[in-house]
């Protein structure tokens, strides 16, 4: 039976180092699953998990099933962190209290949340700060600069010790990333319009300097960084579709370069640079390139890039569609092939139709097709090692993985709006299955297609030949 299936596949050359002659219109993708060149990176993380209330984390099972490596803890639970989750004012409620006394900390619900992640194999990526206040122009509550930067850092120290060293009846969990704040340049230079930081940019840089220096001294083995940059649209000129350029875009760039210069001149810790992008897949790719270029330019060549908020061109009409699944798949592929170290989708909450909540149907509590992009990428992650592809046409997004022991896979996404003919040549193995997500299918095994239609995701499973 397997022999008959293989003979019906694509027009694939199943010989080692095969030479294949085809028409110029066809994509001839070449892979050798015997070659390994790097790792499959943890770019398939998410922001806040799909909690349902204060104590119901049953949907976290889907994070485990998809092999989600990280869950970033920002905006957890909704407005003000539901007054109980993660945020510094929720964990340490009276800023004037003694930060050395465990009785002044309320870890109750954050403990439950993090334990649910850990139990499902997901590492928390802890944002030290506060949830965005979307109505800050009316009144801001928690987004002001702390009145004592050093005390704020000591509070964070105790939170880290609670979750990594067992302080205050805590835990000894492997939580490696501790992020200082989020989008402090949000909405531009006027503090009245800023939804995340009501101080000046100089105040933020001073705040970061105090907190990062102290925390890195206390925890040299952990990764301390930030600051959740809003993005680099002004450099790439990649805009949201159907919108005028945001006047704040130039401010984001100015803040980033000022921050890098300040961090360099003051020898500040910056183990990771966290950045965000809601541009197209191509635009996000340009943002990552810009970030890497600037980090290197300012002397931070060892600083990792964490794209810890991303979602290509968020629109409400994309929710639940195969098109969005293909877009998410394309960005996962792009991130794997980019200079990013890790990445987290924004986000994995359960919500009524919301342009920024692409994974779950809040009515049925079932995953949308977009979730399947993460299932596919997880197959690459389980294989472990990246393997190079050649001949991938410029209008497709593709990446491949191998375990180095005769098993491999290729993930491809077509978001071009046109049909692309395909031909594959393999070395070290043969293609045994094609798994597809498109308008008619969701993770279905199908006969090997001879073309990729628009808004389609493919996973090709490869094994050593008979």
Buried (B, 14 or more C-beta within 10 A) or exposed (E): EEEEEBEEBBEBBBEEEEEBEBEEEBBBBBBBBBBBEEEBBBBBBBBBBBBEEBEEBEBBEBBBBBBBBBBBBBBBBBEBBBBBBBBBBBBBEEBEEEBEEEEBBEBBBBBBBBBBBBEBEBBBBBBBBBBBBEEBEEEBEBBEBBEBBEBBBBBBBBBBBBBBBEBBEBBEBEBBBBBBBBBBBBBBBEBEEBBBBBBEBEBBBBBBBBBBBBBBEBBEEBBBBBBBBBBBBBBBEBBBEEEEEBEBBBBBBBBBEBBBEBBBEEEBBBBBBBBBBBBBBBBBBBBBBBBBEBBEEBBBEEBBBBBBBBBBBBBEEBBBBBBBBBBBBBBBBBBBBBBBBBBBBBBBBBBEEBBBBBBBBBEEEEBBBBBBBBBBBBBBBEBBBBBBBEBBBEEBBBBBBBBBEBBBBBBBBBBBEEEBBBBBBBBBBBBBBBBBBBBEBBBEEEEBBEEBBBBBBBBBBBBBBE
